[in-house]
Amino acid sequence: MVAGRRELLGFASTGLLAYAVDLGLFTWLRGPAGLDPLTAKALSFVAGCSVAYAGNAFGTYRHIRPQGLRPYALFFAVNAAGAAVQLLCLAVSHYALGLTSQRADTVSGAGIGMVLATILRFWGTRTLVFRTGAGTGGTTGSWTRASGGRVGSWTG
């Protein structure tokens, strides 16, 4: 159970750092660098994903030791899916439900969308990217030093 908490805390800490990099870089690229919003967001998203991958690969899931570009590509895809979830929540709220205030956009995109996207990212990161027996349907679960590997379900 303690290992599961460590995994969750490591994932959350890495995510907060990646979010700070994404937000800070986007703000700088939009402001002093003078880039258009889509280019700035695309670059900051890639930078944030790279920071999150490094933090998870060398921190939270360092015992897995993924090799090559495939894990990074999977990680990027999982994060892109999370971003799509956030955009979908915003689009449904804004266009389908007609909730067009800035507060409604913030609640749907950065609130509800972020929660759902984080759940998707956590699941995808631990089951698709950082798992034992990659490509062989290896088990996922909590890391325990005593067993020398991941055991059990994602709940520990």
C-alpha positions in Angstrom: 0.0 0.0 0.0 2.9 2.4 0.8 4.4 1.7 -2.6 1.1 2.6 -4.3 1.1 5.9 -2.4 4.7 6.6 -3.5 3.7 5.9 -7.1 0.8 8.2 -6.9 2.8 11.0 -5.2 5.6 10.6 -7.7 3.2 10.7 -10.6 1.5 13.8 -9.1 4.8 15.6 -8.3 6.1 15.0 -11.8 2.8 16.1 -13.3 2.9 19.4 -11.3 6.5 20.1 -12.5 5.5 19.3 -16.1 2.5 21.6 -15.8 4.7 24.4 -14.5 7.1 24.0 -17.4 4.2 23.9 -19.9 2.5 27.0 -18.4 5.8 28.9 -18.0 7.0 28.2 -21.5 3.6 28.9 -23.0 3.5 32.3 -21.2 7.0 33.2 -22.3 6.5 32.0 -25.9 3.2 34.0 -26.2 4.7 37.1 -24.4 8.4 38.0 -24.9 8.9 35.5 -27.8 5.8 36.7 -29.6 4.7 33.4 -31.1 1.1 32.7 -32.1 -1.0 30.8 -29.5 -1.1 27.5 -31.4 2.6 27.3 -32.0 3.3 28.4 -28.5 1.0 25.8 -27.0 2.3 23.0 -29.3 5.9 23.7 -28.2 5.0 24.1 -24.5 3.0 20.8 -24.7 6.0 18.9 -26.1 8.3 20.4 -23.5 5.8 19.5 -20.7 5.4 15.9 -22.0 9.2 15.6 -22.2 9.6 16.8 -18.6 6.8 14.5 -17.4 8.4 11.5 -19.2 11.8 12.2 -17.8 10.4 12.6 -14.3 8.4 9.4 -14.5 11.2 7.4 -16.2 13.9 8.5 -13.9 11.8 9.0 -10.8 8.4 7.4 -10.3 9.0 4.3 -12.5 12.8 4.2 -12.4 12.7 0.5 -11.6 11.1 -0.3 -15.0 14.0 1.2 -17.1 12.2 1.6 -20.5 14.4 1.3 -23.6 14.2 3.2 -26.9 11.7 5.7 -28.4 8.6 3.4 -28.1 7.9 4.2 -24.5 8.3 8.0 -25.1 6.0 7.7 -28.1 3.4 5.8 -26.1 3.7 8.4 -23.3 3.2 11.2 -25.7 0.1 9.5 -27.1 -1.3 9.0 -23.7 -0.8 12.7 -22.9 -2.3 13.7 -26.2 -5.3 11.6 -25.4 -5.5 13.4 -22.0 -5.3 16.8 -23.8 -8.2 15.6 -26.1 -10.3 14.8 -23.0 -9.8 18.3 -21.7 -10.7 19.8 -25.0 -13.8 17.6 -25.3 -15.0 18.7 -21.9 -14.5 22.3 -22.8 -16.2 21.9 -26.2 -19.2 20.1 -24.7 -19.7 22.7 -22.0 -19.1 25.7 -24.3 -20.8 24.7 -27.5 -23.3 21.9 -26.6 -24.5 23.2 -23.2 -24.1 26.9 -24.0 -22.1 27.6 -20.9 -19.9 30.3 -22.4 -18.6 32.4 -19.5 -14.9 32.4 -18.7 -15.7 30.7 -15.4 -17.6 27.9 -17.1 -14.8 27.4 -19.6 -12.3 27.2 -16.7 -14.4 24.8 -14.7 -15.0 22.5 -17.6 -11.5 22.6 -19.2 -9.2 23.1 -16.3 -11.4 21.6 -13.6 -13.5 18.6 -14.8 -11.4 18.0 -17.9 -8.1 18.1 -15.9 -9.5 15.5 -13.4 -10.6 13.1 -16.1 -7.5 13.6 -18.2 -5.3 13.0 -15.1 -7.1 9.7 -14.4 -6.6 8.7 -18.0 -2.9 9.7 -18.0 -2.2 7.8 -14.7 -3.9 4.7 -16.1 -2.1 5.0 -19.4 1.3 5.7 -18.0 1.3 2.8 -15.6 -0.4 0.2 -17.8 0.9 1.1 -21.3 4.2 2.9 -20.8 5.9 1.8 -17.6 5.1 -1.9 -17.1 7.1 -5.1 -16.8 7.2 -7.5 -19.7 6.6 -4.8 -22.3 4.9 -6.3 -25.3 4.1 -9.5 -23.4 1.1 -8.4 -21.4 3.1 -8.1 -18.3 1.3 -7.4 -15.0 0.9 -3.9 -13.7 0.8 -2.9 -10.1 2.8 -1.6 -7.2 6.5 -1.9 -6.9 7.9 -3.7 -3.9 11.6 -4.1 -3.2 11.0 -7.4 -1.4 9.6 -9.1 -4.5 12.0 -7.4 -6.9 9.1 -6.4 -9.3 5.6 -5.1 -9.8 2.9 -7.2 -8.2 -0.9 -7.1 -7.9 -3.3 -4.7 -9.4 -3.0 -1.0 -9.8 -4.6 -0.6 -6.4 -1.7 -2.3 -4.7 
